[in-house]
Amino acid sequence: MRYKSYSFILCFLIIFSMLLSVSLTSNAEESSDKDTKLEVPRITVVTEDGNGTTLQKADGYVNADITITDNDGAVLSDKVSFKVRGNTTSMPHIVKKAYTFKFDKKKDVLGMGKGKKWALIANAFDPTLLRNYTAFELAYELGLEYTSNQKFVELWVDGSYRGCYTLYEPVQEGKDRVDIDIESNDGKKDFLLEYEAQRVEDDVTYFTVGGLRFISSEPEEPNDDQLQYIVDTMTNIISTLRNGSKEEIEAVIDVSSFSKYYLLNELFKTYDFDMSSVFFYYKNGKLFAGPPWDYDLSTGNVNGETYNSYRIQSAYKTDGAFAASRNIYKFISDKEWFIDAVKDEYNTHYDYIERIYTDGGLLDSLLQEYGDLFDRNYAQGVAGVRKHWLNLQKPPLPTYRENYDYLKNWLNARNEWLSEYYEVPFGLLGDVNSDGDVDVSDAALILRKQILINVPVFTEVLADVDSDGETTVLDATFIQRYDIRVETPYKIGEKLRIK
């Protein structure tokens, strides 16, 4: 009898400990899910037929459930229509597809504003995964209206990890998108266009003006009267660009947006700039340039080692003017006053542009923040960094770091060329008399100025070597030390932009 009691007590204790263990584990998991912040948002898509990983563009939209989990654990779950998007990126042999998902009603996704339709960009042709992101960051800096918000996310489709994607608002009309009025006056007021040189797709409205071919993006399906209104408006604008005075041109286009968009594409040299994914919108009686889209084949990421065509080589090399001969810009880039506006934008944003690629700058900060994500993309995702997806694309280098360094070095060389092309004034820090050398004569000029002796040549910004906001005897001392090869804490003798 005593043994039965012991057995009963032992069984009770075992069962109790098991229940306690399950309870503690469950609580720990709930606590972990609640308290652990994600590195980037997660998007999980489950298609109705479970065939999401084999979808092709021709399949169109399929029904799916989507779960979007933000970094802080907030969850948005809903039903969506889901499809493969893009053109070149949607080709059957491209393993890592781009996608579009669409809600029945507008939803605010990850704090990016409300919209029905959203774009998941795979960056399949960019082994750094950073070109689109960096181009859009510069567009924000330039102040290009309606540049899409963007977020890195991780994507799963039907249980399959697809890797790192960038979530964007697609270029379309909307209060949180391109805020134009396409309904007033029977739809003959504002519109959104995409420059498209040669591609042909069903259910797309194309038209040609001034030898340039466009898509009517908004309204997406214009009636005959609306299309004629768009054609007539664009005919007048292009005629004015060709033959009008500065004042007449300023009356039909927004020069500020045109100069900013020009600079963005002049720096990045995106191959598609005379092919497709180039947008313009008409609002308040003027044509605006932008918003930007599609920069994976930019910054030298084209196959210049194999193809010698002008289009490939001009996008591949770091030197040479680029945007002037493409799309609408061929009608305005011969105007000196317009190029002066581009130069003004370049000088205004030069410091930001330089910080994109310098050590510790934008690219380095992005790599530091998202490096683990990029590693997972190539370690676990559907395509490796060495995969050569497209003959047009530059063959990727063997490692992520090599591709990353290529991007940084390309931007550095490109900006060096642009700084000379746009005649940005530079000098050597400490070269007070601007003779190309930093020596004791520069220190002497500072000393003379201190005792109020007039000096004929004196560049103030180059004289302030310690960057304390004034030129003093201390600056002269540091220049003297530099001249006799004594180490100084300042970058005397290095190239400096004269603002």
Secondary structure, DSSP 8 states (H G I E B T S, - for coil): -HHHHHHHHHHHHHHHHHHHHHHHHHHHHHHHHHH---SS-EEEEEETTS-GGG--GGG--EEEEEEEE-TTS-EEEEEEEEEEE-SGGGSTT-SS-EEEEEEEEEEE-TTS-EEEEEEEE--TT-TTS-HHHHHHHHHHHHT-TT---EEEEEEEETTEEEEEEEEE--S-BSTTSB----SHHHH-S-EEEEE-SS---TT--EEEETTEEEEEEESSS--HHHHHHHHHHHHHHHHHHHH--HHHHHHHB-HHHHHHHHHHHHHH--GGGGTS-EEEEEETTEEEE------TT-TT-S-TTT---HHHHHHHSSSS--GGGSGGGGGTTT-HHHHHHHHHHHHHTHHHHHHHHSTTSHHHHHHHHHHHHHHHHHHHSSS-TT----TTS----SSHHHHHHHHHHHHHHHHHHHHHHTT--EEETT-TT-SS--SHHHHHHHHHHHTT---S---HHHH-TT-SSS--HHHHHHHHHHHTT---SS-TTSEEE--
